[in-house]
Each structure stands twice: as C-alpha cells, then as structure tokens.
Amino acid sequence: MRFPFGISKRAVVVLGAAMAIVIAMGLLESQRGQGQSVAANSPQGGTASSPGAPAPAAVDLSETQLNSIKVAPVGTYPFPVDEEAVGSIDFDGDLAVEVFPDYQGTIIETLVELGAEVRKDQPLYTIRSPDLIQAESTLIAAAAAFELTSKELARAKDLNGTNGVSVRELEQATSDEQTAEGALKAARDAVRVFGKTDAEIDQMIASRRIDPALVVRSPISGRITAKNAQPGFLVQPGNLPAPYSVADVSLKWMLANVVESQIPLFHLGQPVQVNVLAYPNKEFKGKVSKIYETVDPNTHRVTVRSEIADPKDELRPGMLANFVIQVQKPVESIAVPANGVVRESDGTMTVWVTTDRHHFVQRSVKTGLRKDGQVQILSGLQRGEQVVTDGAIFLSSMLEAPPAD
C-alpha cells in the first residue's frame, strides 16, 4: 500500500519512533531544570531498611523551595501532666455565712444594701424582739428594787441604836439589798447577751425606758451577696431565707466532678488552672483544697474542691468552669513544634528529617502530649536531629503533586 505524497508505510513508522524519542528527551531536560526529585520508594530514604522493604519517602528541595520551610534541631520541652474536668463556681463556704438573728422578732430597719462591702461587727438590720423587751423590763424592775432596798438599808443603819431598830431588822435590810443587787447584775447580764453595751444599759435604767431594737451584726467582713430583709418581716433563727448573706468574695470554690478511676491522681495542694466562658482569655489559679469522701453511685464520680483566688470578684456562683489540674510534675521530653508534625491519611504521624538541609526524609513518629504549640515525641526521633519545624505539610503535599518553583 502506498500513502499520499509518495511516503511508504515503513517510512511513517520510522518517523513516529523518532518523534517519540525527541519528546522523551525534552521531558527529561525539563525535570533536570526544575532541580528536584520526588521518590516515594527510592533507595535515597536516608535510613537503612530491611531487604525487600520500601525505603522512606524522600524529597529534594531547590534553594527557592527552602524558603517555604524552617529547620531546627530536635529539643526537649517540659510537658505538664494534667487532668481536665468540668465543674462550677461557688462561694467559699468557709467564708460565706447567712446572717440570722439569735432571737425571733420583726424587722424594724435594714441598714445596708445588696452588694455593699461590710466589715466584721457592722450592723446589718434591727428587729423588735419580745425576748429583748422582756429582758429589759426585768432589768428596769431589778434596778428599781435595788434602789429601794439600798434606801431601806441606809435608813436602817441611820436608825439602828437610836429609835429602836433591832439588829434583826438591820440584817434583813442588808440581805434584801444584797439580793436586789444580785438580781440587778443578773438582769444586766441578760440584756448584755442581746448586744447592748453598758452605756446603753445605764441609759435604760436612768430613763426607765426600754430599747426594743435588737441589732444584728455581720459576723465576718465581706460583701452582701443576698438580701431578703424588709421592715415588718418576721424572722426566726435558722428559718430560711436568711435576712442577709455575707461572703468573702476574694476566694471562690471550684467544684469539679471527676471519674472515680482518677481519684488516686488528685492530692491536696495540687495547682489548678480554671477557665470560664465569660473570660475566655483569662486564667484563674488556685489549689485543690478538699477531695470528698463519697462517690455518686449514679455517675460514679467524686467531687474535687479547689480554692481559686478572685481578687477582682469576676467569678460568679453557678458559672460553668473548665478545670486543668496538674497531677504530676512536668515531664521533660523530646518535642517538635506542631507545624512540624503531619497527620497522614492513614492516621500515622510523620515528620521530615534532614542531614544537609537539602535532602529530606519522611519518618513516622509516635506522639503524646501537646502543650503551647509543642508536640511530645515518644518514639521515632533522637535529640539533636535536624527536622522541619514549620512547613512539614508542604513537603508531604509534594509526594502527591510535586510543585514547581
């Protein structure tokens, strides 16, 4: 068979073969010009492998491509051994009290408002107490009796021996005066129990008028965290709600629930770091103050209480909090920055190692803790080896589709 223009079939075959050789040579020159090679199973892997096993993936970079990565020697980092838990904020129960009156009565006047700062023994409210009224009435009667018996004794002493006042009558007057004096002292003590001062007691005796107002004072210094007191309300000791609640807000409690299997990890005095949603960029610090004895039979968790410093009173009871409790001393371990570790599609973790900052070998590693952008390396690397610390994913992507400069 003859082709147009007088070209034979054999000539066409020879011409096609020549063109294929020319195209192949052009592709080879193009790759050499790029100055790189990618070998998924090349014997240039860098670490010796067993006979028949594929060598590690390797990548050679040009000077321009080296600008996309950072290389540094493998170092160590102190990784804290932490446990996390979720809990809630509460007032420090040892520094928070509900202020009840010691006796039943009706509120006369409230003296401080909600949120006010108070000092220890500062008056909070007054009540009209029947018990106080009775004690003051007894005091005034005892004072009158003592005054009368004192006058009788003085008169008996003046008349003794002159107008027929017998010794027996004098002794009786003396006994009556002593009895009245003892009753007056007891009455004064009874009124003093209600918080009345000696000056106030003397004023009541002098004026013969009772003071029905029983002053209820703050037992601690702190802030008024609750107020349920209004004039005319009947209040009784221990009958909720308390008229006032006072708390030292400079310390808060953090109550976290941890699984029972973690109980041996927690000890008194361990440092605690707390974060709340209201202040996402702020960290509150404290320490473990109590590990409760009982385990919830439904959730199999135990409560761990921590004392947290809150000098600005930013934490509020009921806030949801995330606890990080350091259960052991920090562990010094080999570490690589997070940007130097790549999670591959099969779930393995890899890093890129180099000896000459030009040829890079991919190596599988086992990772552990993560903290402050550092990843703990449990196996696969030695301290001092040169690894890619930033841009490792760039090298891994070159295995799939090698980029041009």
C-alpha positions in Angstrom: 0.0 0.0 0.0 1.2 3.5 -0.8 0.4 6.7 1.2 -0.2 10.1 -0.4 2.7 12.2 -1.4 4.7 9.0 -2.2 5.6 8.1 1.5 5.7 4.4 2.3 4.3 2.7 5.4 7.8 1.8 6.7 8.8 5.5 6.5 5.9 6.5 8.6 6.8 4.0 11.3 10.4 5.2 11.4 9.3 8.9 11.6 7.0 8.2 14.5 9.6 6.5 16.5 12.0 9.4 16.1 9.4 11.9 17.2 8.8 9.8 20.4 12.5 9.9 21.3 12.6 13.6 20.9 9.6 14.2 23.2 11.1 11.9 25.9 14.4 13.7 25.9 12.6 17.1 26.2 10.7 15.8 29.3 14.0 14.6 30.9 15.6 18.0 30.4 12.5 19.7 31.9 12.8 17.7 35.1 16.5 18.4 35.4 15.9 22.1 35.0 13.4 22.1 38.0 16.3 20.9 40.3 14.1 18.5 42.3 13.3 14.8 42.5 10.5 13.0 44.4 10.9 9.3 45.2 8.2 7.5 47.1 10.2 4.3 47.2 13.6 5.5 46.2 16.7 4.0 47.9 17.7 7.6 48.9 15.4 7.4 52.0 18.3 8.2 54.5 17.6 5.4 57.0 18.5 1.8 56.3 15.7 -0.5 55.7 15.4 -4.3 55.6 15.9 -6.1 52.3 12.7 -6.0 50.2 11.0 -3.3 52.4 10.2 0.1 50.7 12.5 2.9 51.7 11.1 6.0 53.4 9.7 8.8 51.1 12.2 11.5 50.3 12.2 14.9 48.8 15.0 17.2 47.4 14.3 20.9 47.5 15.8 23.7 45.5 17.2 26.8 47.1 13.9 28.7 46.3 11.7 26.0 47.9 13.8 26.0 51.1 12.3 29.5 51.8 9.0 27.8 52.4 10.2 25.7 55.4 12.1 26.1 58.7 14.6 23.6 60.0 15.9 23.3 63.6 17.4 20.6 65.8 15.2 18.4 67.9 15.0 19.7 71.5 13.0 19.0 74.7 10.1 20.6 76.4 8.7 20.3 80.0 5.2 18.8 79.4 2.9 19.2 82.4 0.9 16.1 83.3 -2.7 17.5 83.6 -6.2 16.2 84.1 -9.2 18.1 82.9 -12.6 18.3 84.4 -15.8 20.3 84.2 -17.3 21.9 87.3 -19.0 25.1 88.6 -18.1 28.2 90.7 -19.4 28.7 94.2 -18.8 31.0 97.1 -16.2 29.8 99.6 -18.4 28.1 102.2 -15.9 28.7 104.9 -16.0 32.4 104.2 -19.8 32.8 103.5 -22.5 33.0 106.2 -26.2 33.5 106.3 -26.9 36.1 109.0 -29.9 35.1 111.1 -30.9 36.8 114.4 -30.4 35.0 117.6 -34.0 35.6 118.7 -37.3 35.8 117.0 -38.7 39.2 116.0 -39.9 41.5 113.3 -37.5 43.6 111.3 -37.5 47.3 112.2 -34.9 48.7 109.8 -32.4 47.4 107.2 -29.1 49.2 107.3 -27.1 48.0 104.2 -28.0 47.2 100.6 -27.2 44.3 98.4 -23.7 44.3 97.1 -22.3 46.6 99.8 -19.0 45.9 101.4 -19.2 45.4 105.2 -16.8 44.9 108.0 -16.9 42.5 110.9 -19.5 43.5 113.6 -21.0 46.2 111.3 -24.8 46.5 112.0 -26.9 44.9 109.2 -30.5 45.2 110.5 -32.6 45.7 113.6 -35.5 43.6 114.9 -38.1 44.1 117.6 -37.7 41.1 119.8 -40.1 40.1 122.6 -37.3 38.3 124.4 -35.3 41.5 124.5 -38.3 43.5 125.7 -38.8 41.0 128.5 -35.1 41.1 129.5 -35.1 44.9 129.5 -38.3 45.0 131.6 -36.7 42.7 134.1 -33.6 44.9 134.1 -35.7 48.1 134.9 -37.6 46.3 137.7 -34.4 44.9 139.2 -32.8 48.3 139.1 -35.9 49.8 140.9 -35.8 47.0 143.5 -32.1 47.5 144.1 -32.6 51.3 144.6 -35.5 50.7 147.1 -33.5 48.1 149.1 -30.5 50.4 149.1 -32.6 53.2 150.6 -34.1 50.9 153.2 -30.7 49.7 154.3 -29.4 53.2 154.6 -32.4 54.2 156.7 -32.0 51.1 158.9 -28.3 52.0 159.5 -29.2 55.5 160.5 -31.9 54.4 163.0 -30.0 51.5 164.4 -29.5 52.0 168.1 -31.4 55.3 168.4 -35.0 54.7 167.7 -35.4 51.0 168.4 -34.4 49.4 165.1 -33.3 45.9 166.0 -30.2 44.1 164.8 -32.5 41.6 163.1 -34.2 44.3 161.1 -30.8 45.7 160.0 -29.7 42.3 159.0 -32.9 41.8 157.0 -32.4 45.1 155.2 -28.8 44.2 154.4 -29.9 40.8 153.0 -32.7 42.4 150.9 -30.2 44.9 149.5 -27.7 42.1 148.6 -30.5 40.1 146.9 -31.6 43.0 144.9 -28.0 43.8 143.9 -27.6 40.2 142.6 -30.8 40.3 140.7 -29.7 43.6 139.1 -26.4 42.1 138.0 -28.2 39.1 136.5 -30.6 41.4 134.7 -27.7 43.4 133.3 -26.0 40.3 132.0 -29.2 39.1 130.4 -29.6 42.3 128.5 -25.9 42.3 127.6 -26.4 39.0 125.8 -28.6 40.8 123.3 -25.7 43.0 122.3 -26.5 46.1 124.5 -23.5 48.0 125.8 -23.1 49.0 129.5 -23.7 52.6 128.4 -27.0 51.7 126.8 -28.0 49.6 129.8 -27.2 52.6 132.2 -29.3 54.8 129.9 -32.3 52.5 130.1 -32.0 52.3 133.9 -31.7 56.0 134.2 -34.6 56.8 131.9 -36.7 53.8 132.9 -37.4 53.2 129.3 -36.7 50.0 127.3 -34.9 49.9 123.9 -36.8 47.3 121.8 -34.3 47.4 118.8 -32.1 44.3 118.7 -29.1 45.0 116.4 -28.0 42.1 114.2 -24.3 42.5 113.1 -22.2 40.9 110.4 -20.1 38.0 111.8 -17.4 38.5 109.1 -16.0 41.1 106.7 -17.1 40.7 103.1 -19.8 41.6 100.6 -23.6 41.4 100.9 -24.4 38.6 98.5 -28.1 38.2 99.3 -30.8 40.3 101.0 -34.2 39.1 102.0 -35.0 41.6 104.7 -37.8 44.1 104.6 -39.3 46.1 107.5 -42.1 44.2 109.2 -40.9 40.7 108.1 -41.0 38.1 110.9 -37.6 36.4 111.2 -36.5 33.5 113.3 -33.2 31.7 113.9 -32.4 29.3 111.1 -35.7 29.9 109.3 -34.9 30.3 105.5 -34.4 32.5 103.7 -31.8 34.3 105.8 -32.4 38.1 106.0 -28.8 38.7 104.8 -25.9 36.7 103.4 -22.3 37.8 103.6 -19.3 36.3 101.8 -15.6 37.0 101.4 -15.6 37.2 97.6 -11.8 37.3 97.3 -11.8 33.5 97.3 -14.1 31.2 95.4 -14.7 27.5 95.4 -14.5 25.4 92.2 -16.4 22.1 92.4 -15.4 19.6 89.8 -16.7 16.1 89.3 -14.0 13.5 88.3 -14.5 9.8 87.5 -13.7 7.5 90.3 -10.8 5.8 88.4 -8.9 9.2 88.6 -9.2 9.6 92.3 -5.6 8.4 93.0 -4.3 11.2 90.8 -5.6 14.0 92.9 -4.0 15.3 96.1 -4.4 18.3 98.4 -2.4 21.3 97.3 -2.1 20.4 93.7 -2.1 23.6 91.4 -5.3 24.2 89.5 -6.0 26.4 86.4 -9.5 27.5 85.7 -11.2 29.0 82.6 -14.8 30.2 82.3 -16.8 31.2 79.3 -17.2 34.8 80.5 -13.4 35.4 80.4 -12.1 33.1 77.6 -8.6 34.7 77.6 -8.1 34.8 81.3 -6.8 32.0 83.5 -7.6 31.8 87.2 -5.3 30.0 89.6 -5.8 28.0 92.8 -5.1 24.8 94.5 -7.0 21.6 95.5 -8.4 22.1 99.0 -10.6 19.0 99.5 -11.4 15.7 97.9 -14.8 14.5 99.1 -15.1 11.1 100.6 -18.2 9.7 98.9 -18.7 8.7 95.3 -22.0 9.4 93.5 -23.5 5.9 92.9 -25.3 7.0 89.7 -22.5 8.8 87.9 -19.5 7.1 89.7 -17.8 10.5 90.1 -16.3 12.2 93.1 -16.2 15.9 93.8 -12.9 17.7 94.0 -13.0 21.2 95.6 -10.4 23.9 94.8 -9.9 27.3 96.3 -9.4 29.9 93.5 -8.1 33.4 94.0 -10.5 36.1 92.7 -9.4 39.4 94.0 -11.4 41.4 91.5 -14.6 39.4 92.1 -15.0 38.4 88.5 -16.3 34.9 89.1 -20.0 34.3 89.8 -21.6 31.4 91.6 -23.1 29.0 89.1 -20.6 29.7 86.3 -19.6 26.7 84.3 -15.8 26.2 84.6 -13.2 24.1 83.0 -10.5 22.8 85.4 -7.0 21.8 84.5 -5.3 20.2 87.5 -1.6 19.4 87.4 -1.5 15.9 88.9 2.3 15.3 88.4 5.5 17.3 88.0 6.2 18.3 84.3 7.8 15.6 82.2 10.9 16.7 80.2 10.5 15.0 76.8 11.6 15.3 73.1 9.3 17.7 71.3 8.7 19.2 67.9 6.6 22.2 67.1 3.1 21.4 65.9 3.7 22.7 62.4 6.5 20.1 62.0 4.1 17.1 62.6 1.7 15.9 59.9 -1.2 13.5 60.3 -1.3 11.3 57.2 -4.4 10.0 55.6 -3.9 6.6 57.3 -3.7 8.2 60.7 0.0 7.9 61.2 2.0 10.9 62.4 5.1 11.9 60.4 8.0 14.4 60.5 10.6 15.3 57.9 14.3 14.8 58.8 17.4 16.1 57.1 21.1 16.0 57.4 22.1 18.5 54.7 19.1 20.9 54.6 18.5 19.8 51.0 17.5 16.2 51.1 14.5 15.5 53.4 13.3 12.1 54.5 9.8 11.4 55.9 9.8 9.5 59.2 6.9 8.1 61.2 6.8 9.0 64.9 4.6 8.3 67.9 3.2 11.4 69.6 2.0 12.1 73.1 1.1 15.3 75.0 0.5 18.7 73.4 1.1 22.0 75.1 1.8 25.6 74.0 2.3 24.5 70.3 4.7 21.7 71.2 4.1 18.0 70.4 5.7 15.3 72.6 7.5 12.7 70.5 7.5 9.3 72.2 9.5 7.4 69.6 10.9 7.9 66.1 13.3 10.8 66.8 16.5 11.5 68.6 17.5 14.7 70.3 19.7 16.9 68.1 18.4 15.6 64.8 17.6 18.2 62.2 13.8 18.3 61.5 11.4 20.6 59.7 9.7 22.7 62.3 7.4 24.7 60.0 6.2 23.7 56.6 6.1 20.0 57.0 2.7 19.8 55.3 4.3 21.5 52.2 6.8 18.6 51.9 4.0 16.0 52.4 2.0 17.5 49.7 4.9 17.3 47.2 4.6 13.5 47.4 1.3 13.7 45.8 1.9 16.5 43.3 5.4 18.0 43.2 5.1 21.8 42.9 7.2 23.9 40.6 9.4 26.7 42.0 
